[in-house]
């Protein structure tokens, strides 16, 4: 699977009443724990969590079906 960047991110998924954007720079383990705790007490049909990786790429594909979408910011670096 290719890296999901903002250009190929499925932005139509954000058509919800509430979307949270969480920036991430190498703190995926903290984000995972926070998201899991939040989702146990919330109605996941009413919101979407978007995680934007900046720099270090954390793979959140295992959380994709849990009302979470993610992408890595493309800084044009190869």
N, C-alpha and C positions, 0 to 999 in steps of 0.2 A: 504494500500500500504506500502511495506517495505521501509526503508530508502535507498536512492540511495547513494552508496559509490563508491570509485574509482574502486573497483573490479567488480561491476555489472553495471557500467556506460557504455553506448553504444558508445564506442570510434569511431566507424565507422562514426558517425555523424560529426566528425571533419575533414573529407576529403573535405575541402574547401580551397580556395586560402588564406583566412584570418580567423584566429580564435583568439579571444581575451579571455584571462583568467583573471578573476577578483577574487582575494581572498576576502573572507568575514569573518569577526569575529564580528557578532552582529550589522552590519551596513546595513541590508537589506533595510531599508526605504530609505537610501541615494542612494543605488544601483538602486532600483526600479525607483526613480525619474530621475536619470541620464540616465538609459537605455531608458525610455520612451521619454525623450527629444531627445536623439540621434536617435532613430528609426523613429521619425517623419521627419527627414531630410535625411535619408540614404536608399539606396537600400538594403533591408534585404536579398536578394537572394545571395549576394556576400560575406557574412561573417557569422560567428557563434560566439555567446558570451557564454563562459563557466564560471559559477560561482562556486567556490570551497568554501564551508562552512568549517571553521576551528573552532572547538569548538562548539559554540552556533549554533544550526541548525535553519536557516531561510528557510521557505518553499517557493520555487519559482515555484511550479508546475503550478500556474495560468499563468505563463509567458512562459511555455514550448512550445507552438505553435507559439510564437513570436520570433523564431530564437534564443532562449535561452535554454541552457541545464545547469543543476546544479548537484552537488553531495556534500556529506559531507565527509570530510577526516576521514578515519577510523584510530583512534589512538589506537585501541585495548582495549579501556576502556569500561567497562560494567557498 
